[in-house]
Amino acid sequence: MAKELYNGIYSSHKIVFIERVERNLDYYLKNKLEIIKKFSQEIFCVVKKDNLYEVLKELKYNPELEVRVLNSLSLLNSGGRDYLFLNLSSVSNNFSILLKVILSSFTSAALEREYNELILVIKNFFDSAEFYEKRPGLKESQIDMG
């Protein structure tokens, strides 16, 4: 019983830190984020595409956050809606954050245009986003190794 009480009162340092990051995000970005949730030792946020620039700027340049690493980008269609997921990390603060960006396109051409616009926004803060740019002629210009 004492162990359960101890575990209920005293969280691990990492969990306490993640809770503090969650509160800081709510304070600095409360008008820019739709949802902020803590998933174990990761933060999950939902952001509208119009607010992405301000959110990334705050995440990267706020000394309490210092998110400097773009781990991955993923485009997902779920329930008839398209979303762009950004997996970001702060090495200095030892936490990661998953941003779900709500997209508004309903056609393939519009989705590709919107995706490329968002990549340009992301490249303002993370040079590695260039890897995720759509390059339509890339497939045709590759050498067949088969």
BAZADO-923296 format. One record per atom (N, C-alpha, C): residue in one letter; atom name; x, y, z. Coordinates in pm, 1 decimal. Last residue first. Example, Ala and Ser with C-alpha at 12.3 -4.5 7.8 and 13.67 -1.06 7.14 Angstrom:
! residues 2
NODE  aa  at        xx        yy        zz
NODE   s   N    1285.0    -225.0     708.0
NODE   s  CA    1367.0    -106.0     714.0
NODE   s   C    1290.0       3.0     787.0
NODE   a   N    1319.0    -569.0     780.0
NODE   a  CA    1230.0    -450.0     780.0
NODE   a   C    1320.0    -330.0     780.0
END
This chain:
! residues 146
NODE  aa  at        xx        yy        zz
NODE   g   N    1760.2    -229.1   -6186.4
NODE   g  CA    1713.4    -366.6   -6199.0
NODE   g   C    1749.5    -434.2   -6320.6
NODE   m   N    1803.3      35.5   -6154.3
NODE   m  CA    1910.1     -52.9   -6107.3
NODE   m   C    1876.4    -199.7   -6130.8
NODE   d   N    1746.5     310.1   -6346.4
NODE   d  CA    1690.1     179.3   -6312.9
NODE   d   C    1804.1      84.2   -6277.6
NODE   i   N    1792.0     634.0   -6219.2
NODE   i  CA    1846.9     524.6   -6299.6
NODE   i   C    1785.9     393.9   -6252.0
NODE   q   N    1549.2     895.7   -6224.3
NODE   q  CA    1630.6     797.0   -6154.3
NODE   q   C    1677.2     688.0   -6249.6
NODE   s   N    1374.0    1059.5   -6353.8
NODE   s  CA    1515.9    1087.1   -6372.1
NODE   s   C    1606.1     986.9   -6300.4
NODE   e   N    1120.7     977.3   -6282.1
NODE   e  CA    1161.0     960.6   -6421.1
NODE   e   C    1311.3     978.7   -6439.3
NODE   k   N    1116.3    1053.5   -6011.2
NODE   k  CA    1104.1     912.0   -6048.1
NODE   k   C    1154.5     888.3   -6190.8
NODE   l   N    1134.4    1337.3   -6021.6
NODE   l  CA    1238.9    1256.7   -5959.5
NODE   l   C    1235.0    1111.9   -6005.8
NODE   g   N     942.3    1511.8   -6104.4
NODE   g  CA    1026.7    1451.2   -6206.5
NODE   g   C    1130.9    1355.7   -6151.3
NODE   p   N     816.3    1600.8   -5861.0
NODE   p  CA     743.9    1519.3   -5958.9
NODE   p   C     832.9    1450.8   -6062.1
NODE   r   N     887.8    1608.1   -5550.6
NODE   r  CA     966.5    1634.1   -5671.2
NODE   r   C     909.5    1547.5   -5782.6
NODE   k   N     790.0    1743.9   -5248.8
NODE   k  CA     746.4    1662.9   -5363.4
NODE   k   C     828.6    1705.2   -5484.4
NODE   e   N    1004.4    1742.6   -4965.0
NODE   e  CA     942.6    1813.5   -5076.7
NODE   e   C     903.6    1715.7   -5186.4
NODE   y   N    1143.7    1622.8   -4763.5
NODE   y  CA    1003.6    1583.3   -4780.5
NODE   y   C     932.4    1657.9   -4892.6
NODE   f   N    1391.8    1742.7   -4751.3
NODE   f  CA    1386.0    1601.7   -4790.1
NODE   f   C    1243.4    1558.7   -4824.6
NODE   e   N    1337.5    1984.6   -4634.5
NODE   e  CA    1360.8    1981.0   -4779.2
NODE   e   C    1352.9    1838.1   -4833.4
NODE   a   N    1342.8    1954.8   -4366.7
NODE   a  CA    1211.4    1942.0   -4431.2
NODE   a   C    1224.7    1938.1   -4583.0
NODE   s   N    1591.2    2019.1   -4270.4
NODE   s  CA    1569.6    1879.7   -4310.7
NODE   s   C    1433.1    1857.6   -4375.6
NODE   d   N    1572.5    2276.7   -4176.1
NODE   d  CA    1627.9    2255.1   -4310.3
NODE   d   C    1600.3    2114.4   -4361.7
NODE   f   N    1325.4    2417.7   -4004.4
NODE   f  CA    1395.6    2289.4   -4009.5
NODE   f   C    1442.9    2264.0   -4152.9
NODE   f   N    1215.0    2668.9   -4042.2
NODE   f  CA    1264.5    2632.9   -3909.5
NODE   f   C    1348.9    2506.0   -3909.2
NODE   n   N    1139.1    2693.0   -4301.5
NODE   n  CA    1184.6    2814.3   -4233.3
NODE   n   C    1251.6    2782.1   -4100.4
NODE   k   N    1030.2    2446.4   -4362.6
NODE   k  CA    1170.7    2469.6   -4397.8
NODE   k   C    1225.6    2598.5   -4337.1
NODE   i   N     762.6    2487.6   -4298.1
NODE   i  CA     843.9    2405.2   -4208.1
NODE   i   C     992.6    2427.3   -4235.0
NODE   v   N     682.4    2637.4   -4521.4
NODE   v  CA     671.8    2693.4   -4385.9
NODE   v   C     765.4    2619.1   -4291.2
NODE   l   N     725.8    2448.6   -4723.3
NODE   l  CA     798.0    2576.2   -4726.2
NODE   l   C     795.2    2644.1   -4589.3
NODE   i   N     540.3    2257.2   -4646.2
NODE   i  CA     682.5    2222.3   -4643.1
NODE   i   C     767.0    2349.5   -4644.9
NODE   l   N     304.5    2394.6   -4702.1
NODE   l  CA     340.3    2367.8   -4562.6
NODE   l   C     487.0    2328.6   -4548.6
NODE   e   N     311.4    2393.7   -4981.2
NODE   e  CA     310.1    2521.2   -4908.9
NODE   e   C     353.0    2501.6   -4763.8
NODE   n   N     294.9    2118.1   -5029.1
NODE   n  CA     416.4    2190.9   -5066.3
NODE   n   C     425.1    2327.1   -4998.5
NODE   y   N      30.7    2072.8   -4933.6
NODE   y  CA     145.0    2003.6   -4874.1
NODE   y   C     274.6    2079.6   -4902.9
NODE   e   N    -116.4    2224.8   -5118.4
NODE   e  CA    -118.6    2260.1   -4975.8
NODE   e   C       0.3    2197.9   -4902.1
NODE   r   N     -60.2    2081.1   -5352.5
NODE   r  CA     -26.3    2222.9   -5343.7
NODE   r   C     -18.0    2266.3   -5196.7
NODE   e   N    -171.2    1832.8   -5284.6
NODE   e  CA     -28.1    1843.0   -5316.5
NODE   e   C      20.0    1987.3   -5306.0
NODE   l   N    -439.1    1908.8   -5250.7
NODE   l  CA    -363.8    1851.3   -5138.7
NODE   l   C    -213.6    1862.6   -5163.4
NODE   a   N    -510.2    1986.7   -5506.5
NODE   a  CA    -510.7    2086.5   -5399.1
NODE   a   C    -430.8    2037.6   -5279.0
NODE   a   N    -488.2    1737.5   -5634.2
NODE   a  CA    -406.9    1851.0   -5679.1
NODE   a   C    -397.6    1957.6   -5570.4
NODE   s   N    -680.4    1583.8   -5494.4
NODE   s  CA    -538.5    1545.2   -5495.1
NODE   s   C    -448.3    1661.4   -5533.5
NODE   t   N    -913.1    1772.0   -5294.0
NODE   t  CA    -874.1    1707.8   -5419.1
NODE   t   C    -724.8    1677.5   -5413.7
NODE   f   N    -945.8    1898.1   -5056.3
NODE   f  CA   -1033.6    1784.0   -5081.3
NODE   f   C   -1005.7    1716.7   -5215.3
NODE   s   N    -765.0    2063.6   -4791.5
NODE   s  CA    -782.5    2023.7   -4931.7
NODE   s   C    -871.6    1901.2   -4944.8
NODE   s   N    -696.5    2138.6   -4537.3
NODE   s  CA    -830.5    2174.6   -4584.8
NODE   s   C    -858.3    2129.9   -4727.5
NODE   l   N    -547.2    1979.7   -4246.1
NODE   l  CA    -542.6    2030.7   -4383.1
NODE   l   C    -684.3    2054.7   -4433.8
NODE   i   N    -412.8    2017.1   -3934.3
NODE   i  CA    -539.3    1994.7   -4004.5
NODE   i   C    -530.4    2060.3   -4142.1
NODE   v   N    -138.9    1856.5   -3803.6
NODE   v  CA    -182.2    1976.6   -3875.2
NODE   v   C    -306.0    1942.0   -3956.0
NODE   k   N     -18.0    1751.7   -3511.5
NODE   k  CA    -114.8    1709.0   -3612.8
NODE   k   C    -170.7    1836.2   -3676.1
NODE   l   N     294.5    1698.3   -3372.5
NODE   l  CA     197.8    1798.5   -3418.2
NODE   l   C     111.1    1738.4   -3527.7
NODE   l   N     446.1    1567.0   -3100.8
NODE   l  CA     382.2    1526.5   -3225.5
NODE   l   C     276.4    1630.8   -3258.9
NODE   i   N     755.3    1597.5   -2941.0
NODE   i  CA     620.9    1651.9   -2959.1
NODE   i   C     570.4    1608.0   -3096.5
NODE   s   N     980.6    1495.7   -2681.7
NODE   s  CA     935.4    1498.9   -2820.8
NODE   s   C     791.0    1546.2   -2825.4
NODE   f   N    1262.1    1592.4   -2478.4
NODE   f  CA    1121.3    1556.8   -2497.1
NODE   f   C    1089.1    1560.7   -2645.5
NODE   n   N    1513.2    1710.6   -2378.6
NODE   n  CA    1481.1    1567.9   -2375.1
NODE   n   C    1330.4    1538.4   -2377.1
NODE   n   N    1618.7    1958.6   -2403.5
NODE   n  CA    1519.2    1939.5   -2297.6
NODE   n   C    1466.3    1796.8   -2290.0
NODE   s   N    1799.4    1925.2   -2612.4
NODE   s  CA    1845.5    1988.7   -2488.8
NODE   s   C    1748.4    1968.9   -2373.0
NODE   v   N    1637.4    1812.9   -2810.0
NODE   v  CA    1748.0    1735.2   -2754.6
NODE   v   C    1790.4    1793.2   -2620.4
NODE   s   N    1318.2    1798.6   -2885.0
NODE   s  CA    1409.3    1891.6   -2819.9
NODE   s   C    1517.9    1808.2   -2754.0
NODE   s   N    1157.3    1702.3   -3190.9
NODE   s  CA    1225.8    1673.2   -3064.5
NODE   s   C    1306.1    1792.5   -3016.0
NODE   l   N     862.4    1603.3   -3378.3
NODE   l  CA     969.7    1696.5   -3344.3
NODE   l   C    1032.1    1659.8   -3210.3
NODE   n   N     678.3    1501.5   -3636.8
NODE   n  CA     738.4    1446.2   -3516.2
NODE   n   C     863.7    1528.4   -3488.3
NODE   l   N     387.4    1603.4   -3782.0
NODE   l  CA     527.5    1639.2   -3764.0
NODE   l   C     574.0    1580.7   -3632.0
NODE   f   N     141.6    1510.5   -4011.3
NODE   f  CA     197.9    1487.2   -3878.4
NODE   f   C     345.6    1523.6   -3878.8
NODE   l   N    -132.5    1637.8   -4171.7
NODE   l  CA      12.6    1628.7   -4179.3
NODE   l   C      63.7    1614.6   -4036.5
NODE   y   N    -436.2    1500.2   -4294.5
NODE   y  CA    -358.1    1558.3   -4185.7
NODE   y   C    -210.1    1542.8   -4216.8
NODE   d   N    -758.1    1499.7   -4443.4
NODE   d  CA    -613.3    1484.9   -4456.0
NODE   d   C    -543.7    1560.9   -4343.9
NODE   r   N   -1060.0    1308.1   -4406.9
NODE   r  CA    -981.7    1431.2   -4386.6
NODE   r   C    -834.0    1400.0   -4402.2
NODE   g   N   -1186.5    1064.7   -4416.5
NODE   g  CA   -1213.7    1158.9   -4524.0
NODE   g   C   -1140.4    1291.2   -4510.8
NODE   g   N   -1079.8     924.2   -4200.8
NODE   g  CA   -1217.5     971.5   -4194.3
NODE   g   C   -1250.3    1074.8   -4300.5
NODE   s   N    -761.3    1020.6   -4287.1
NODE   s  CA    -841.1     947.1   -4189.3
NODE   s   C    -980.5    1007.5   -4183.3
NODE   n   N    -456.5    1024.6   -4436.5
NODE   n  CA    -597.5    1046.3   -4463.1
NODE   n   C    -675.3     958.5   -4366.6
NODE   l   N    -144.9    1179.5   -4374.6
NODE   l  CA    -240.8    1074.4   -4341.5
NODE   l   C    -381.3    1117.6   -4379.5
NODE   l   N     197.0    1220.7   -4407.3
NODE   l  CA      67.3    1265.6   -4457.1
NODE   l   C     -30.3    1151.5   -4436.7
NODE   s   N     463.3    1297.0   -4191.8
NODE   s  CA     375.8    1195.4   -4250.3
NODE   s   C     244.8    1259.5   -4291.8
NODE   l   N     800.0    1352.8   -4109.6
NODE   l  CA     673.7    1410.2   -4156.9
NODE   l   C     592.6    1297.5   -4217.6
NODE   s   N    1041.4    1339.4   -3839.1
NODE   s  CA     970.5    1286.2   -3955.6
NODE   s   C     847.4    1369.8   -3986.9
NODE   n   N    1207.6    1499.3   -3675.7
NODE   n  CA    1232.4    1355.3   -3689.2
NODE   n   C    1166.5    1297.8   -3813.7
NODE   l   N    1358.2    1790.8   -3650.2
NODE   l  CA    1244.1    1734.6   -3722.6
NODE   l   C    1275.9    1587.7   -3746.5
NODE   v   N    1478.1    1955.8   -3368.0
NODE   v  CA    1493.7    1839.8   -3456.0
NODE   v   C    1359.2    1800.3   -3517.5
NODE   r   N    1443.2    2156.3   -3180.1
NODE   r  CA    1536.5    2181.4   -3289.6
NODE   r   C    1545.1    2069.1   -3391.6
NODE   v   N    1282.5    2324.2   -2941.3
NODE   v  CA    1258.8    2211.1   -3031.7
NODE   v   C    1340.0    2237.2   -3158.2
NODE   e   N    1294.4    2487.4   -2696.7
NODE   e  CA    1408.9    2457.5   -2783.1
NODE   e   C    1392.0    2330.9   -2867.6
NODE   l   N    1159.5    2558.5   -2446.3
NODE   l  CA    1118.2    2447.4   -2532.4
NODE   l   C    1233.3    2398.0   -2620.5
NODE   e   N    1259.0    2773.5   -2318.1
NODE   e  CA    1202.0    2668.8   -2233.0
NODE   e   C    1162.5    2545.5   -2314.7
NODE   p   N    1332.1    2948.1   -2519.9
NODE   p  CA    1438.0    2876.2   -2447.1
NODE   p   C    1385.4    2767.7   -2353.2
NODE   n   N    1176.5    2946.5   -2829.3
NODE   n  CA    1150.1    2964.7   -2686.4
NODE   n   C    1253.8    2884.2   -2608.1
NODE   y   N    1230.6    2866.8   -3090.1
NODE   y  CA    1307.5    2977.0   -3032.2
NODE   y   C    1278.3    3005.9   -2885.2
NODE   k   N    1065.3    2642.6   -3158.1
NODE   k  CA    1209.6    2643.1   -3185.1
NODE   k   C    1284.5    2747.8   -3103.1
NODE   l   N     805.7    2701.5   -3073.5
NODE   l  CA     869.2    2575.8   -3033.5
NODE   l   C    1020.8    2581.7   -3050.5
NODE   e   N     760.2    2947.1   -3205.5
NODE   e  CA     763.1    2940.3   -3058.5
NODE   e   C     834.7    2814.2   -3011.0
NODE   k   N     767.2    2857.3   -3473.5
NODE   k  CA     856.6    2964.1   -3426.6
NODE   k   C     870.7    2959.6   -3274.9
NODE   l   N     558.1    2673.7   -3480.5
NODE   l  CA     695.5    2628.2   -3501.4
NODE   l   C     796.9    2731.3   -3452.8
NODE   v   N     342.5    2853.0   -3435.0
NODE   v  CA     368.2    2741.1   -3343.5
NODE   v   C     512.1    2693.3   -3357.6
NODE   e   N     354.0    3025.2   -3654.7
NODE   e  CA     371.1    3079.1   -3519.4
NODE   e   C     404.5    2969.6   -3419.1
NODE   y   N     309.2    2835.4   -3865.2
NODE   y  CA     429.5    2918.8   -3860.3
NODE   y   C     455.9    2969.2   -3718.5
NODE   l   N      51.4    2725.9   -3808.4
NODE   l  CA     171.7    2643.4   -3803.5
NODE   l   C     298.7    2727.3   -3791.3
NODE   n   N    -190.6    2846.0   -3833.9
NODE   n  CA    -114.3    2877.1   -3713.2
NODE   n   C      20.0    2804.7   -3707.5
NODE   d   N    -302.3    2743.6   -4061.8
NODE   d  CA    -278.2    2887.7   -4057.3
NODE   d   C    -193.6    2928.7   -3937.1
NODE   k   N    -349.7    2475.4   -3999.6
NODE   k  CA    -235.8    2509.1   -4086.2
NODE   k   C    -202.6    2658.1   -4083.2
NODE   k   N    -411.6    2417.5   -3653.3
NODE   k  CA    -461.3    2451.2   -3786.4
NODE   k   C    -343.3    2499.3   -3869.7
NODE   v   N    -298.4    2147.0   -3452.5
NODE   v  CA    -284.3    2286.3   -3494.5
NODE   v   C    -346.4    2304.1   -3632.7
NODE   v   N    -269.8    1949.5   -3169.0
NODE   v  CA    -340.4    1967.7   -3295.9
NODE   v   C    -336.1    2116.3   -3328.3
NODE   c   N     -16.2    1762.6   -3001.9
NODE   c  CA     -88.5    1888.0   -3024.2
NODE   c   C    -155.0    1886.4   -3161.3
NODE   f   N     128.4    1571.3   -2750.9
NODE   f  CA      52.5    1566.8   -2875.8
NODE   f   C     -26.5    1696.2   -2887.3
NODE   i   N     432.7    1479.0   -2600.7
NODE   i  CA     325.4    1577.9   -2609.0
NODE   i   C     261.4    1567.0   -2747.3
NODE   e   N     539.5    1193.3   -2413.3
NODE   e  CA     537.1    1270.6   -2536.3
NODE   e   C     419.4    1366.9   -2531.3
NODE   q   N     527.5     996.7   -2224.0
NODE   q  CA     640.1    1089.5   -2219.6
NODE   q   C     652.7    1170.0   -2348.2
NODE   s   N     193.8     971.9   -2220.9
NODE   s  CA     308.9     914.3   -2152.1
NODE   s   C     421.2    1016.4   -2147.3
NODE   f   N      84.3    1227.7   -2379.8
NODE   f  CA      77.2    1083.1   -2400.1
NODE   f   C     203.4    1023.7   -2341.4
NODE   k   N     -92.1    1512.6   -2315.8
NODE   k  CA      28.3    1440.5   -2277.7
NODE   k   C       1.4    1292.6   -2298.3
NODE   k   N    -220.6    1751.6   -2546.4
NODE   k  CA    -237.0    1634.1   -2460.4
NODE   k   C    -101.0    1573.9   -2430.3
NODE   i   N    -394.3    2014.4   -2674.9
NODE   i  CA    -264.2    1980.1   -2617.1
NODE   i   C    -289.4    1864.2   -2522.2
NODE   i   N    -562.5    2147.8   -2956.4
NODE   i  CA    -557.5    2045.1   -2851.8
NODE   i   C    -413.3    2030.6   -2805.7
NODE   e   N    -520.0    2378.4   -3106.4
NODE   e  CA    -656.6    2331.7   -3084.0
NODE   e   C    -662.4    2235.5   -2965.6
NODE   l   N    -305.6    2654.6   -3062.5
NODE   l  CA    -322.1    2509.2   -3063.2
NODE   l   C    -466.2    2472.4   -3032.0
NODE   k   N    -316.6    2928.8   -3035.4
NODE   k  CA    -269.3    2873.8   -3162.4
NODE   k   C    -289.8    2723.0   -3174.2
NODE   n   N    -376.4    3014.7   -2784.7
NODE   n  CA    -463.3    3062.2   -2892.4
NODE   n   C    -428.1    3001.6   -3027.7
NODE   k   N    -171.3    2897.3   -2632.3
NODE   k  CA    -311.1    2859.4   -2607.8
NODE   k   C    -406.2    2904.8   -2717.7
NODE   l   N     105.8    2910.3   -2627.9
NODE   l  CA      38.4    2884.2   -2755.3
NODE   l   C    -110.7    2854.4   -2740.7
NODE   y   N     201.6    2958.5   -2369.4
NODE   y  CA     257.5    3032.7   -2482.2
NODE   y   C     175.1    3020.9   -2610.3
NODE   y   N      39.0    2785.2   -2206.9
NODE   y  CA      56.7    2927.1   -2175.7
NODE   y   C      99.9    3006.6   -2299.5
NODE   d   N      62.0    2535.8   -2325.4
NODE   d  CA     -71.1    2593.4   -2306.9
NODE   d   C     -61.1    2744.0   -2282.2
NODE   l   N     337.0    2503.1   -2301.7
NODE   l  CA     274.5    2509.3   -2434.3
NODE   l   C     137.1    2573.6   -2426.2
NODE   n   N     355.5    2489.5   -2022.1
NODE   n  CA     420.8    2598.0   -2095.8
NODE   n   C     361.4    2614.2   -2235.3
NODE   r   N     215.4    2249.8   -1971.7
NODE   r  CA     164.6    2377.5   -1917.8
NODE   r   C     225.5    2496.9   -1991.6
NODE   e   N     389.6    2071.2   -2103.8
NODE   e  CA     248.9    2081.4   -2144.6
NODE   e   C     188.1    2213.4   -2095.8
NODE   v   N     617.9    2104.1   -1948.8
NODE   v  CA     620.9    2141.9   -2090.3
NODE   v   C     478.3    2161.0   -2141.7
NODE   r   N     521.3    1992.4   -1710.4
NODE   r  CA     561.1    2133.6   -1712.6
NODE   r   C     565.5    2184.9   -1856.8
NODE   e   N     484.1    1729.3   -1791.3
NODE   e  CA     368.1    1806.2   -1745.7
NODE   e   C     398.8    1955.7   -1746.9
NODE   i   N     750.2    1665.2   -1839.2
NODE   i  CA     655.5    1666.1   -1951.5
NODE   i   C     529.7    1744.2   -1914.3
NODE   f   N     847.9    1672.3   -1572.9
NODE   f  CA     898.5    1765.1   -1673.3
NODE   f   C     801.9    1776.2   -1791.1
NODE   v   N     709.1    1458.5   -1463.3
NODE   v  CA     689.8    1592.8   -1407.2
NODE   v   C     735.3    1696.9   -1508.5
NODE   i   N     819.3    1254.2   -1617.4
NODE   i  CA     675.4    1281.7   -1625.8
NODE   i   C     644.4    1420.9   -1572.4
NODE   k   N    1089.0    1267.0   -1533.4
NODE   k  CA    1053.5    1286.6   -1674.1
NODE   k   C     905.7    1323.0   -1688.6
NODE   h   N    1081.4    1201.8   -1263.4
NODE   h  CA    1123.5    1335.7   -1304.1
NODE   h   C    1081.3    1366.0   -1447.4
NODE   s   N     782.3    1023.0   -1173.0
NODE   s  CA     921.3    1027.2   -1217.9
NODE   s   C     954.1    1169.1   -1263.8
NODE   s   N     581.9    1138.9    -895.2
NODE   s  CA     599.6    1092.4   -1032.4
NODE   s   C     748.4    1092.3   -1066.2
NODE   y   N     452.1    1082.6    -597.1
NODE   y  CA     579.3    1120.4    -656.5
NODE   y   C     594.6    1057.8    -794.7
NODE   i   N     191.0     987.0    -549.3
NODE   i  CA     230.7    1121.8    -509.2
NODE   i   C     353.4    1168.8    -585.4
NODE   g   N     172.8     729.5    -648.0
NODE   g  CA      66.9     824.5    -679.5
NODE   g   C     106.2     967.7    -649.8
NODE   n   N     392.9     603.4    -537.2
NODE   n  CA     386.2     618.3    -682.2
NODE   n   C     279.4     718.7    -723.8
NODE   y   N     314.6     612.3    -264.6
NODE   y  CA     436.2     679.3    -309.1
NODE   y   C     431.0     704.9    -459.4
NODE   l   N      86.0     449.4    -273.0
NODE   l  CA      75.2     589.3    -230.4
NODE   l   C     195.1     669.8    -279.5
NODE   e   N     203.0     208.6    -353.0
NODE   e  CA     101.0     271.1    -437.5
NODE   e   C      83.4     418.9    -401.5
NODE   k   N     373.3     161.5    -132.9
NODE   k  CA     430.7     179.5    -265.9
NODE   k   C     330.8     248.6    -359.1
NODE   a   N     193.1     122.3      75.4
NODE   a  CA     281.9     238.3      80.2
NODE   a   C     340.9     267.3     -57.5
NODE   m   N      82.1    -119.2       0.0
NODE   m  CA       0.0       0.0       0.0
NODE   m   C      86.7     125.9       0.0
END
